[in-house]
Amino acid sequence: MSTNIVTIVHHRAKIRLGCEAHWTLGAWARDENGRPCDPLSSCARRWCARGSVAKMAYDLVGNKQAARRTANRMSMSLVPAAGGPPLLNEAPLDAGKT
């Protein structure tokens, strides 16, 4: 996996999730009615962190299998802790604040 692809995917996913209207939790992606769906589906409108990485990889490479592999590798390198990206995504926004 090219470092350039990782950088581009990470940057695009970060921009997408910077808009609260495009972010979700409890599912990799949700459609316009809030129902869970595949993050690579054309129906997806909101994504979790990992779902957004998969979507941005797919938009870049155009191959679902390659996008999922890229997202898996990136997710584990971005959050190399037990639970990985799902744990980070599902944590309360005020976690760790005193």
C-alpha positions as CSV (number, residue, x, y, z in Angstrom):
1,M,0.0,0.0,0.0
2,S,1.5,3.3,-1.1
3,T,2.2,5.9,1.5
4,N,0.7,8.5,-0.9
5,I,-2.6,6.6,-1.0
6,V,-2.7,6.4,2.8
7,T,-2.0,10.1,3.1
8,I,-4.7,11.0,0.6
9,V,-7.3,8.6,2.1
10,H,-6.6,9.8,5.7
11,H,-6.8,13.5,4.6
12,R,-10.1,13.0,2.8
13,A,-11.6,10.9,5.6
14,K,-10.7,13.6,8.1
15,I,-12.3,16.3,6.0
16,R,-15.5,14.3,5.6
17,L,-15.8,13.6,9.3
18,G,-15.0,17.2,10.1
19,C,-18.7,17.9,9.2
20,E,-20.9,16.5,12.0
21,A,-23.6,15.8,9.4
22,H,-21.4,13.1,7.8
23,W,-20.4,11.3,11.0
24,T,-22.2,8.5,12.8
25,L,-21.5,5.9,15.6
26,G,-22.9,2.5,16.2
27,A,-22.5,1.5,12.5
28,W,-19.9,1.8,9.8
29,A,-22.3,3.9,7.8
30,R,-25.9,5.0,7.7
31,D,-28.3,5.9,4.9
32,E,-30.4,9.1,4.7
33,N,-33.0,7.5,7.0
34,G,-30.3,6.6,9.6
35,R,-30.4,2.9,8.9
36,P,-27.0,1.0,9.0
37,C,-25.6,0.3,5.6
38,D,-22.3,-0.7,3.9
39,P,-19.9,2.2,4.0
40,L,-19.2,1.7,0.2
41,S,-22.9,1.8,-0.7
42,S,-24.1,4.6,-2.8
43,C,-26.9,5.0,-0.2
44,A,-24.4,5.8,2.6
45,R,-24.7,9.4,3.8
46,R,-22.9,9.3,7.2
47,W,-19.8,7.2,8.3
48,C,-17.9,6.2,11.4
49,A,-14.1,6.7,11.4
50,R,-13.4,3.3,9.8
51,G,-16.3,3.5,7.4
52,S,-15.1,6.9,6.2
53,V,-11.6,5.5,5.6
54,A,-13.1,2.6,3.5
55,K,-15.3,5.1,1.5
56,M,-12.4,7.4,0.8
57,A,-10.2,4.5,-0.2
58,Y,-12.9,3.2,-2.5
59,D,-13.4,6.6,-4.1
60,L,-9.7,6.7,-4.8
61,V,-9.0,3.2,-6.0
62,G,-12.4,2.2,-7.4
63,N,-12.2,-1.4,-6.2
64,K,-14.2,-2.6,-3.2
65,Q,-11.9,-5.4,-2.2
66,A,-8.8,-3.2,-2.4
67,A,-10.6,-0.4,-0.5
68,R,-11.5,-2.7,2.3
69,R,-7.9,-4.0,2.6
70,T,-6.6,-0.5,2.6
71,A,-9.1,0.5,5.3
72,N,-8.2,-2.5,7.4
73,R,-4.5,-1.8,7.3
74,M,-4.9,1.9,7.9
75,S,-7.4,1.4,10.8
76,M,-5.0,-0.8,12.7
77,S,-2.0,1.5,12.1
78,L,-4.0,4.6,13.1
79,V,-5.4,3.1,16.3
80,P,-3.0,0.2,17.3
81,A,-4.8,-0.4,20.6
82,A,-7.2,-3.1,21.7
83,G,-10.5,-2.3,20.2
84,G,-8.9,-0.3,17.4
85,P,-11.0,2.3,15.5
86,P,-14.4,1.1,16.7
87,L,-13.4,1.7,20.3
88,L,-12.2,5.2,19.5
89,N,-15.2,6.0,17.3
90,E,-17.7,4.8,19.9
91,A,-16.1,6.6,22.9
92,P,-18.0,9.5,24.3
93,L,-16.9,12.9,23.0
94,D,-15.9,14.0,26.5
95,A,-13.9,10.8,27.3
96,G,-10.7,11.6,29.2
97,K,-11.8,15.1,30.2
98,T,-11.8,16.0,33.8
